[in-house]
């Protein structure tokens, strides 16, 4: 997160409160929305503090922590939460009663020793249930689980097993646990909770994330005026924000360029920010692709069937070598694995995930494509 994104954080108390109240009522919510649009910030910086202020134990779980096996990452987050409950600061009492170690019987005393500890199973699927049980035994408070990038479980090899284990563990404690499953892929998240033959079918209410809107633009305009004594055109600012997929960080970076260059418009700032010659992550991403991946990405951007005959001829001309449709298909799969593409909701064709990369492609139509001689 950039300095300006942190300094100009736009709190969304009504939304955070509404979500927090539902979680405290033990609801299960599957919330999907594009990446980099503020979901994680909302959950970590506003929803979690809200539920904690109401006495709940909140556990943030990044499902990208272990991409090979998300269940390991889930168990690690639960283990950390359990350790935090088990080790209380000095001067604070544990929520449970102090165990009786000595019992008096008719003037004699019997040393009972320490109570037996629950053994945590070695199998990760059983460990999940055990850790949740131990957390609930350790505290009398309700628990809120915040799963981020939950859709990664859908592509995991043991995804169905993880989903089934989660459902079994959470169902047993549905009177004390609220959970939100946040994800950046509406296709995958909806598939996990809405398809009848999946373990999580109907387990959570699916809904779209409410992106930042006109209130955020007004907030930025006020901050801009305070910093520069100049006015920011809110209509153009909103158009720019939409063009960037309602992602606050790149939008605020463009605003910062206008702040530093009084003669610049937002569109001029975007041209500079997204130039293939300037140091930015979208240019770096393009340069990091193979030639085949570059032509495949541009075909998707231009909404052309990537493996159609004329597309294959165009790709071959760009690469200076013969190209097979199967090679383009493999390039598309590689782009999907990089998180740049996903299949359309109707299953027909591909779509770009990052709207800022789309804006970059629009502004850099002449960006060079690697030839076959350079390796593809």
Secondary structure, DSSP 8 states (H G I E B T S, - for coil): --HHHHHT----HHHHHHHHHHHHTT-EEEEE--TTSSHHHHIIIIIHHHHHHTT-EEEEEETTTTSS-HHHHHHHHHHHHHHHHHS--TT---SS-----EEEETTEEEE--S-------SSHHHHHHHHHHHHHHH-SS-EEEEEESGGGGGGSTTHHHHHHHHHHHHHTTTTTEEEEEEES-HHHHHHHHH-TTSTTTTSSEEEE-----HHHHHHHHHHHHHHHS----HHHHHHHHHHTTT-HHHHHHHHHHHHH-TT--HHHHHHHHT-TTS--HHHHHHHTS-HHHHHHHHHHHTT--TTSHHHHHHHHHHHTS---HHHHHHHHHHHHHTTSEEE-TTSSSEEES-HHHHHHHHHTTT-----GGG--
